[in-house]
Every structure is written in C-alpha cells, then in structure tokens.
Amino acid sequence: VESGTNLSNAELIAILIGSGNKEESAVHLALRILESIDNDLERLALLSIHDLASFKGIGLAKAVSIVAAIELCYRRMNTNRATEFSVETSEDRYALLQREFDPGSEESNWVFLFSNSGMLLHKHQACINENGFEDPSSILKIALEYQAKSLMLVRYTVTRWAFPQREEKDYVIALVESAGMLSIKVLDQMVLYPDGYFSFKDSGLFTFL
C-alpha cells in the first residue's frame, strides 16, 4: 500500500468515498469533483454536504465522510499553528509575515484571512488601485467565501515607507466599517519594507482597529 504522500488528491478522496457509480470508478468520480473546483483543495473544504451529495455516486454518508476528514485536517492544522504563532501584537503579525510571505522585488498588496481561532485560512494577492487596495466589497467577498472571521491587509514596498496618506487612512476606515457589518474584524494594515514594518494599529491613528 502506498503511503499518503505518494497518493494523488483524487486517490485520497477515492479512499474516503470507497466506490464510484455504474459509469465511473471512485478515482474518476473524485477527479470529477476536483475538476468542478479547478483542483483547488481550499474550495473543496468550502463545499457543503449538500454540494457533495449532488454528484452522482456521492450519497449522504460519503459526503459526510469527506466533510469529516476535512474538518479533522483543519483541527490538526489549527492545533499546530496555535502553538507556533499568534496575531495579537504587531510583532506577532510581523513574525507570521516573515514566515508566510515572500514579498519578492516588486510592490504588492495582500489580504491574509483568519479563522475565528486565528488559523491562517488563505493569502490573497490584492489588486492595486489609487488607495493601494482593491474595492472593499471584493475583499469582503473573498473573506466570506473562506468563512474568515478576521483579516489583515499587507502592503510590501521596496523602499522605507512614509507615514500614511489621508486617502489610505480613509480607505482603511471604510473597510473596517464594512467588515464590521459582516462581523469580520480587521486586525491591522501592515506595511513591509526590506528592513522593517509599519503597523497602522500601532501608529495610534486607527484606534478603532
């Protein structure tokens, strides 16, 4: 028997469901499920029991098995991550970014999404507009897709960063207010540069964060 690390994603799902249907094997059924979500395992984790059961050959019991396996995986990840970092202070957040973020050589903007327990769910590279980030509604839509309970904005700049401009402050305020309506907390906007960082929360300008 192959070890788990040698099995494909489809083969692992096939083990969970055990059998396919009259037209296809368990592996082919698993491949069809993965193709429907562009082979994105994070999107797989967002499928409900009802979503999974809509595939021919996946009944309620098989759908529950898949969801239960994903939940166990998340709990294991949460246990490991909780012992390795938190995001309570700017120093904590900077340590997380040093571990999880490779800024590269060009300016870029990111959104980090977290679960209710503080587990990192997803990193999204954001579009850049005149205020530095894409429209708040686009960011919050992604946060809702991943069922995030909090988020952090991250800007990388190749030069040491200056004090925030009024437009950027207004943008963060608008995002915080919109996120609050959805019970999503904005932890901070962190600005990274090659030899350090700037925290909007620590600046004292954004006491509402």
Solvent accessible surface area in square Angstrom, and as a share of the most:
residue,aa,sasa,rsa
1,V,202,1.16
2,E,96,0.43
3,S,59,0.38
4,G,45,0.43
5,T,129,0.75
6,N,100,0.51
7,L,35,0.17
8,S,56,0.36
9,N,65,0.34
10,A,5,0.04
11,E,60,0.27
12,L,74,0.37
13,I,10,0.05
14,A,10,0.08
15,I,116,0.59
16,L,73,0.36
17,I,7,0.03
18,G,60,0.58
19,S,60,0.39
20,G,20,0.19
21,N,34,0.18
22,K,199,0.84
23,E,124,0.56
24,E,40,0.18
25,S,58,0.37
26,A,16,0.12
27,V,58,0.34
28,H,110,0.49
29,L,0,0.00
30,A,0,0.00
31,L,71,0.35
32,R,87,0.32
33,I,1,0.00
34,L,6,0.03
35,E,113,0.51
36,S,61,0.39
37,I,7,0.03
38,D,107,0.55
39,N,93,0.48
40,D,48,0.25
41,L,88,0.44
42,E,62,0.28
43,R,97,0.35
44,L,12,0.06
45,A,27,0.21
46,L,55,0.28
47,L,37,0.19
48,S,54,0.35
49,I,63,0.32
50,H,148,0.66
51,D,55,0.29
52,L,0,0.00
53,A,41,0.31
54,S,85,0.55
55,F,35,0.14
56,K,121,0.51
57,G,27,0.26
58,I,5,0.02
59,G,38,0.37
60,L,124,0.62
61,A,79,0.61
62,K,45,0.19
63,A,0,0.00
64,V,66,0.38
65,S,46,0.30
66,I,2,0.01
67,V,47,0.27
68,A,48,0.38
69,A,31,0.24
70,I,35,0.18
71,E,74,0.33
72,L,123,0.61
73,C,72,0.43
74,Y,62,0.24
75,R,150,0.55
76,R,167,0.61
77,M,61,0.27
78,N,45,0.23
79,T,87,0.51
80,N,63,0.32
81,R,48,0.17
82,A,71,0.55
83,T,115,0.67
84,E,91,0.41
85,F,31,0.13
86,S,53,0.34
87,V,15,0.09
88,E,135,0.61
89,T,65,0.38
90,S,2,0.01
91,E,111,0.50
92,D,41,0.21
93,R,4,0.01
94,Y,49,0.19
95,A,53,0.41
96,L,0,0.00
97,L,1,0.00
98,Q,121,0.54
99,R,140,0.51
100,E,34,0.15
101,F,16,0.07
102,D,124,0.64
103,P,46,0.29
104,G,47,0.46
105,S,91,0.59
106,E,133,0.60
107,E,79,0.35
108,S,10,0.07
109,N,1,0.00
110,W,50,0.18
111,V,2,0.01
112,F,0,0.00
113,L,1,0.00
114,F,0,0.00
115,S,22,0.14
116,N,130,0.66
117,S,75,0.48
118,G,25,0.24
119,M,10,0.05
120,L,11,0.05
121,L,28,0.14
122,H,40,0.18
123,K,75,0.32
124,H,40,0.18
125,Q,102,0.45
126,A,7,0.06
127,C,90,0.54
128,I,98,0.50
129,N,53,0.27
130,E,155,0.69
131,N,38,0.20
132,G,5,0.04
133,F,1,0.00
134,E,21,0.09
135,D,76,0.40
136,P,26,0.16
137,S,74,0.48
138,S,44,0.28
139,I,1,0.00
140,L,10,0.05
141,K,132,0.56
142,I,31,0.15
143,A,0,0.00
144,L,93,0.46
145,E,85,0.38
146,Y,30,0.11
147,Q,125,0.55
148,A,4,0.03
149,K,99,0.42
150,S,12,0.08
151,L,0,0.00
152,M,0,0.00
153,L,0,0.00
154,V,0,0.00
155,R,24,0.09
156,Y,17,0.06
157,T,11,0.06
158,V,75,0.43
159,T,89,0.52
160,R,168,0.61
161,W,47,0.16
162,A,72,0.56
163,F,124,0.51
164,P,8,0.05
165,Q,116,0.52
166,R,163,0.59
167,E,105,0.47
168,E,14,0.06
169,K,47,0.20
170,D,62,0.32
171,Y,13,0.05
172,V,0,0.00
173,I,62,0.31
174,A,44,0.34
175,L,0,0.00
176,V,28,0.16
177,E,106,0.48
178,S,38,0.25
179,A,0,0.00
180,G,47,0.46
181,M,164,0.73
182,L,79,0.39
183,S,90,0.58
184,I,7,0.04
185,K,110,0.47
186,V,5,0.03
187,L,19,0.09
188,D,0,0.00
189,Q,0,0.00
190,M,0,0.00
191,V,0,0.00
192,L,13,0.06
193,Y,20,0.08
194,P,93,0.59
195,D,107,0.56
196,G,12,0.12
197,Y,59,0.22
198,F,42,0.17
199,S,6,0.04
200,F,0,0.00
201,K,70,0.30
202,D,90,0.47
203,S,37,0.24
204,G,46,0.44
205,L,76,0.38
206,F,3,0.01
207,T,123,0.72
208,F,88,0.37
209,L,24,0.12
